[in-house]
Amino acid sequence: MTKQRKDIEESIHSTPAFQNDLFPEINEKTTSLPEKEEADSRQSRFGNHSRSWWFMMDTVIVGLALVIVLFTVYCHQGMKSIAVSEEAAEAAGAARLDQAASSLDGAVLNVTSGASSGTGFAVTTDGMIMTAAHLITTTGAVQVTDKKKKTYSAKVIWSDADLDLALIKASGGHFKPAVLSDDDQFYKGEVVMQLGRSGHTYATKKASILNPDANVLASDGSGYAVRDLIQIDGDSAAGTPICDSDGQIVGMTVKTDAAGTYALPAYSLATVLDQVIMTGTYEPRTIGITGESADQFKLRTGKTASFDNGVAVLTIAPGSGAEKAGVAVGDVITSVEGKSVNNPREMAAVLADMTPGSKTTLTVHRAGAKAGSADEQVEVEVSAVR
């Protein structure tokens, strides 16, 4: 009985199903050594690959975060550098303008005539002075006072109420003349300096250009149109010179019929000065057009000009020499009497030497003409402005 029972128990324990399903630990124990090593190896390889993958992902994420942080810092520092650079440039420009204004102290004079008093500035060493015409009265002596409080007698050489411009000549002194700029390109927002003298006190004040090509009526009620003035912000007494950062005069404020402050540009002042010195008077010449340079055209329209040199015709006066000769709006005048002209100032300088009623030859590039097409020679009559 005992032997039979023992045999049955051994038979049960030796059954594979019994071993695998009810006692897996027996199955693990009975697994062969090579099989166990292979299983452990597979588990180890899988575990190592998983840990490596997650380590790589962590590294990439940390790297990206570091790049983003560094890029943000770089951009911030870059923007700060740009802002600092712009501020430094503005500060340097302001300092240069202040220095330029200081250099003109000796050229700016106080002008008195009767009860009127204002500012003028020397344009020659022998005492030719520009000032506002309305300051010069028909009664009372004209006097000028310099920075050293010295007073000189002066006489009127030429005066024009329409332009509100006068030339007077002081005697008995040696003056430091200001230089008239030949620049005819001014831009909205450009900063200039107003210069004035009350008694012997010199004063300066910054201003911004509002309109570089303003057209207004004269203040004397004549209806005369004063063209191509520089409008600046703020208030300024007529006769006040304005300078740029190069220390050159770019204009002089004049009285007009319009609200605001306007200045005759320096190139117009130079034309008047040259003609008055040569002839004793100024009588502007015209062919009856208004125009602008290629640079002004580009600035005004934002378009690329079809010409690099010359004066583009903007308007034509009825009955003028230009109208009679067939000049049209949009035409480009490249030369007058064989002399190249690149802006209205240069054209006015050429016309200034001509006699009213005489004729001059223009080289004209017609509006809408194809590139490379020949320019035309047009004969036009010159007339006095008034």
Secondary structure, DSSP 4 states (H G I P E B T S, - for coil): -HHHHHHHHHHHHT-HHHHHHH-HHHHHHTS-HHHHHHHHHHHHHHHHHHHHHHHHHHHHHHHHHHHHHHHHHHHHHHHHHHHHHHHHHHHHHHHHHHHHHHHTTTTEEEEEETTEEEEEEE-STT-EEEE-GGG--SSS-EEEE-TTS-EEEEEEEEEETTTTEEEEEE-S----PPPBP------TT-EEEEEEEETTEEEEEEEEEEEEEEEEEBTTSS-PEEEEEEEESS---TT-EEE-TTS-EEEEEE-BSSSSEEEEEHHHHHHHHHHHHHHSS---EE-SEEEE-HHHHHHHH-S--S-SSSEEEEEE-TTSHHHHTT--TT-EEEEETTEE--SHHHHHHHHTTSPTT-EEEEEEE-TTPPTTPPPEEEEEE-EE--
